[in-house]
Amino acid sequence: MKVRSAHIKFERDVKYKDLAPIFKEMYTRFLDKSGQMPEDEEVLDMLVFENMLDLERNRKPEGFNRQGKMRMIFPILQNGVEFYVYKHYNASKTNDVVKVAESLSSYLNQKGFKHSVDWDQMEVHKMRK
C-alpha cells in the first residue's frame, strides 16, 4: 500500500495543552522514526521549546515543517486537535509514513490518548490520483 499521509485525530475533549506533557517524546519519536533527528542536541531542544511554548498556551504548535523527507503538521482547525504526517512528494520509501504513524499511534495509546488514524486524506494527494 502506497501511503503518503497519516492523519491522527484526537477525541473532541483533547486540547493542545493536554499534549504538552507528552510532546517531547512524541516529537523525538517522529524525528527518530523518520530519520530526521538533528545531530546537534541544541537544535532538537530549540525545536521542542518552540512547540512547547504554543502547547502550554493552548495554541496550535508548528510541528515539524522543515525541509526534509517527512513533515509533522498541526493544521489550523476551528474545533478539535489533530496532526498529520506526510512525506514530501520527492521522498522515497512510502512505507515510512506507515511506520512513523504507527509508532506515534502506539505511543499515544500508551499515554491514554484516544485517537483515530486516517490515511491519505490530503487534498493535494487526492488530486494527483
N, C-alpha and C positions, 0 to 999 in steps of 0.2 A: 504494500500500500504506500503510495507517494503522499506524504503528508507535508504540507507547507506551513501550517499554523495550528496551534492548540490554544483554546480559549478556556481559561479557568474562571468560572463564575461562582462567587460565594453566595450563600443564603442572604436574603434581604436584610437581616438584622446585623450583619457584619459591617463595621465601619473601618475606614482607613486606619484609625488609631489602634484598632484591635490587632493589626498586623505588626505594629511596632516591636513587640517582644520577640517575634519570630523572624523578622525581616532579614537581619544579618545572615542567619543561617540559610534562609531561603535564597537570598541573593547570591551568597557564595556557592551554594549548591548549583544554581543556574550557571554561574560563571565556570565552575569546575566541570560540570557535565557537558557544557557546550564548548569546552576547550578554549575559554577566553579569560582565564584567571590572569590578572596582571602580575608581572614578575615582581614589581615593587609593591610591597605591602602598604606603603603610604598612599598609593593610588587607590587601592581597594578601600582603605579607611576613608578616603575623601568621597568616593562614590557612595559608600554606605551612609556616611554622615549627611550628605546632601539629601538623600532619600528619607533618612530618619527625621530630619527637620520637618519635612512635609507631613510624614505619618503622625508624628507626635502632635501636630497641629490639626490633625484630622483632615488633611488635604491630600489630593491625588499626588503621588510621587512620580518622578520621571521614569524610574525603572532603569533599564539599560538600553539607551538609544544611541550608542556609539557605533562607529564603523566596525564592522565585524560580520561574521557569517550568520550570527543569530542575535535577535533582539528580544527584550522583555519589556513590554509596553503596558502601561496602565492608561486605558483610553478615557477621554472626557465623557462622563455619563451624568445624566440628571439624577438617577437613582441607582443604588447598588454599587458593589465593588467587584471588579474583575480585572484580569490582566491577560495578555496573550503573549505567546512565544511564537516567533516566526523566523524562518530562515530567509536570508537575503536571496533574491532571485538568482544571483550568480553563484551562490554557495553550492557545494556538492554534498553528498551524504544526506539524503532526505530523511533517513531514519533517525537522525539526530534529534529532530523535533519531538518525535515519539519518546525517545529515551529521556530527554530533558523533562518533558511534560509529565511523564510517568513518575520520575524521581520527585518532582515538585509536588505532584498529587499525593504520593505516598507520604512525604514529609507533612503536608497539610493534614492528612488523615491522622498521622501520629500525634499531631498537636491539637486535634479535635475540631478542626475547621471543616464544616460540611460545605461541599462544593460539587460542581459538575465540570466535566471536561468535554468540550465540543471540538470537532476537528474541521479545519478548512472553512471557517466562516468569514474570512476576509473578502470583501467585495472585489478587491483587485485580483485575487486568485480565482474567484468565480468568473470574472470577465475573461480571464485568459483561457479558461476551459472552453 
